[in-house]
């Protein structure tokens, strides 16, 4: 699961929850819920922020997440410009069944 990868990579880098949360621009509590698999599908922007904080490419993290069925890859950034909606409202974003 994405949660396992995030936790493993964070600990491999020797980062605390607080340090990675700061790097990813989120809270320690939100990151903790991601690592426990309790936060639902992360947004595209959160995956990009986590990738940066974990020192992996966003493409790599999206692939991991998609392969493990944690998220549906969307084109939110492009679609936001096209139809002026926030990524959480993007009709291209499909929740997992």
Residue pairs with C-beta under 8 A, 6 or more apart in sequence:
1 37
1 68
1 70
2 34
2 37
2 42
2 61
2 64
2 65
2 68
2 70
2 71
3 34
3 35
3 36
3 37
3 70
5 61
5 64
5 68
6 31
6 34
6 35
6 50
6 54
7 35
9 54
9 56
10 17
10 20
10 35
10 54
13 54
13 55
15 23
15 53
17 28
17 31
17 32
17 35
18 28
20 31
20 50
20 53
20 54
21 27
21 28
21 30
21 31
23 49
23 52
23 53
24 31
24 46
24 49
24 50
24 52
24 53
25 49
26 46
26 49
30 39
33 39
34 42
34 46
34 50
41 70
41 71
41 72
41 95
41 96
42 50
42 65
42 70
42 71
43 76
43 87
43 88
44 74
44 76
44 77
44 87
44 93
45 76
45 87
47 58
47 61
47 62
47 65
47 71
48 58
48 61
50 61
51 57
51 58
51 60
51 61
51 62
52 58
54 61
62 71
62 73
65 71
65 73
66 72
66 73
69 96
70 96
71 96
72 93
72 94
72 95
72 96
74 87
74 90
74 92
74 93
74 94
75 92
76 87
76 90
76 92
76 93
77 87
79 85
79 87
79 90
79 91
79 92
80 86
80 87
80 90
83 90
83 91
85 91
87 93
